[in-house]
Amino acid sequence: MVGRKIKNGETEGEMTFLQHLEELRWHIIRSVIAVVVGAIAAFMLKDFIFNQVILAPKSPGFITNRLLCQLADAVNVPAVY
């Protein structure tokens, strides 16, 4: 990066290879932390995720299921069981 600020307040013209590696290392560390926090949150909310998000469309009361049934009735599509 051109004009990047360093710790003592000065700017430097270009980053060295090791400075690029340091930036990459911090990006990877932040990404891993975000994935771990997301995985912990998903594990804690697994019942909601599975029951209300993933498996909800299979229930007859789900809004998309009801709308598609009404559409099928409107265009006279026979019910398949």
PADOZA-631620 format. One record per residue (C-alpha): residue in one letter; x negated, y negated, z. Coordinates in steps of 0.5 Angstrom, whole numbers, plus 500, padded with zeros to 3 digits. Layout:
residues N
@r->a | east->X | north->Y | up->Z
...
END
This chain:
residues 81
@r->m | east->500 | north->500 | up->500
@r->v | east->497 | north->493 | up->498
@r->g | east->498 | north->488 | up->504
@r->r | east->499 | north->493 | up->509
@r->k | east->498 | north->491 | up->516
@r->i | east->493 | north->495 | up->521
@r->k | east->494 | north->495 | up->529
@r->n | east->489 | north->489 | up->530
@r->g | east->494 | north->484 | up->526
@r->e | east->489 | north->484 | up->520
@r->t | east->492 | north->486 | up->513
@r->e | east->488 | north->491 | up->508
@r->g | east->488 | north->491 | up->501
@r->e | east->488 | north->499 | up->500
@r->m | east->489 | north->505 | up->504
@r->t | east->484 | north->510 | up->504
@r->f | east->485 | north->518 | up->503
@r->l | east->485 | north->519 | up->511
@r->q | east->490 | north->513 | up->512
@r->h | east->495 | north->516 | up->507
@r->l | east->494 | north->523 | up->510
@r->e | east->496 | north->520 | up->517
@r->e | east->502 | north->517 | up->514
@r->l | east->504 | north->523 | up->511
@r->r | east->503 | north->527 | up->518
@r->w | east->507 | north->522 | up->521
@r->h | east->513 | north->523 | up->516
@r->i | east->512 | north->530 | up->517
@r->i | east->513 | north->530 | up->524
@r->r | east->519 | north->525 | up->524
@r->s | east->522 | north->530 | up->519
@r->v | east->521 | north->536 | up->523
@r->i | east->524 | north->532 | up->529
@r->a | east->530 | north->530 | up->526
@r->v | east->531 | north->537 | up->523
@r->v | east->530 | north->540 | up->530
@r->v | east->535 | north->535 | up->533
@r->g | east->540 | north->537 | up->528
@r->a | east->539 | north->544 | up->529
@r->i | east->541 | north->543 | up->536
@r->a | east->547 | north->539 | up->535
@r->a | east->549 | north->544 | up->530
@r->f | east->548 | north->550 | up->535
@r->m | east->552 | north->546 | up->540
@r->l | east->558 | north->544 | up->536
@r->k | east->558 | north->551 | up->532
@r->d | east->565 | north->553 | up->534
@r->f | east->568 | north->546 | up->531
@r->i | east->563 | north->547 | up->525
@r->f | east->566 | north->554 | up->524
@r->n | east->573 | north->554 | up->526
@r->q | east->575 | north->547 | up->523
@r->v | east->570 | north->546 | up->517
@r->i | east->568 | north->552 | up->514
@r->l | east->574 | north->557 | up->516
@r->a | east->580 | north->552 | up->516
@r->p | east->582 | north->552 | up->509
@r->k | east->584 | north->560 | up->510
@r->s | east->589 | north->558 | up->514
@r->p | east->596 | north->556 | up->511
@r->g | east->597 | north->550 | up->515
@r->f | east->591 | north->547 | up->512
@r->i | east->593 | north->541 | up->508
@r->t | east->589 | north->543 | up->501
@r->n | east->593 | north->549 | up->502
@r->r | east->600 | north->546 | up->503
@r->l | east->599 | north->541 | up->497
@r->l | east->596 | north->547 | up->492
@r->c | east->602 | north->551 | up->494
@r->q | east->607 | north->545 | up->493
@r->l | east->604 | north->544 | up->486
@r->a | east->604 | north->551 | up->484
@r->d | east->612 | north->551 | up->486
@r->a | east->613 | north->545 | up->482
@r->v | east->610 | north->548 | up->475
@r->n | east->613 | north->555 | up->477
@r->v | east->607 | north->559 | up->478
@r->p | east->608 | north->565 | up->481
@r->a | east->606 | north->567 | up->488
@r->v | east->600 | north->572 | up->488
@r->y | east->599 | north->576 | up->495
END
